[in-house]
Amino acid sequence: DSSCQKACCSEQSCKTCSGKFYTDKCQAGTIGTCAACPTSTSCSAGEYQTCGDGALSKCLKCSNAPENSAYSEGSLSSECPWKCNEGYMKSGTTCVATCALYSCDAASSIPLKASTLCNGTTCSSESCCTPKATCGSYIGASSDAPSAKCAAVKDAASDGKVWAPMEASAGTTLYCKGTESDDSSCQKACCAAQSCKTCSGKLYNDGCQAGSIGVCSACPTNTSCAAGEYQTCGDGVLSKCQTCSNAPKNSVYTETEISWSSTCPWKCSEGYVQSSEGPSKCLATCSIYTCSKAKALAPIPNISTKVGADDEACCQDIKCNELSTKTALPESALEQGGCKTVKNQTECDSKYVVSGNQHASGEGATIYTACTWDASQDLCNWDYHAHRNCVF
């Protein structure tokens, strides 16, 4: 070394290269060689290097990518390749936000396509969502009102339920499934099979039918039921008119009083009177009894309200009027022979005798018999014709 080192070695410049070549391995002991510039880089994504006229640079940081993007690989120039981040779309040299970045309220709106561009870098419900139709626009503002829309639902409701508008809580809006106010979008989104509205006390459910769960209404003070019918009301139910059955035979139900129970008001039919004792009955009076002319009977005057419906109670002999100008013998005369106690014709022709079961025992008809003078015997005798129940 001491004899040859500096005699055989000298300081020299690295090998000069030009064009698309660079000096490779110029280091202590060699001036290097000219190598062709590489066609790809070993730099990481977001880094670049240059090559030519003898120099291959180190990896340098790229700075050409816009906001909301990322470098995709290394480069041999400062224009490094990049792509927009997920949710952004390339527009010229910028990355614009798309609706893929925005979450619409699923209850009240429908998202547009994810590729829809937002307003610059800001996404909002206005640029990315379409509002759903509201149930108010479909069935009307009042969900308590009967709705033909809900009544038209074809699916059968479960027992005891009806299809009716859904009710939103205060401050809440009910939405259809889509943006149109039509059956396919709104019908089953705004209607549900529901139980009739529950009412208690002196209230009944009014209007629970297809389309409405009804409302609680006060029990009416009057009824539309006919005489002889009644209805009940309360705890949610107003019954239909039902037939009364408490009136006895020969009576009629009255309309003078409204009945809210099965005990309906009644009165006896014309010609009948109500019994004063025991179970209520309507007893026939003489006003509806016809006395038989074939039996030579006529109605007893002024006894139309008398209870009874037979000859004994209601009829008198048709010839009772023949006695109207005569007077009755005293009861004591009956025991002494009746008419035979009279001794002269004038008095005999003016008298009659009251006899018979009723007179004697309190039962049966009372018999009225005229006195008649028998000239052949010079005797006041009993007439052959006995009259019954005569009233003068």
Buried (B, 14 or more C-beta within 10 A) or exposed (E): EEEEEEEEEEEEEBBEBEEEBBBBEBEEEEEBBBBEBEEEBEBEBBBBBBBBBBEBEEBBEBEBBBEBBEBEBBBBEEEBBBEBEEBBBEEEEBBBBBBBBBEBEEEBBBBBEEEBBBEEEEBEBEBBBEBBBBBBBBBBEEBBEBBEBBBEBEEEBEEEBBBBBBEBEEEEEBBBBBBBBEBEBBBBBBBBBBEBBEBEEEBBBBBBEBBBBBBBBEBEEEBEBEBBBBBBBBBBEBBEEEEBEBBBEBBBBBEEEBBBEEEBBBBBBEBBBEBEEEEBBBBBBBBBBEBEEEEBBBBBEEBBEBEBBEBBBBBBBBBBEBBEEBEBBEEEBBEEEBBBBBEEBEBBBEBBBBBBEBBEEEEBBBBBBBBBBEEEEEBBBBBEEBBBBBEE
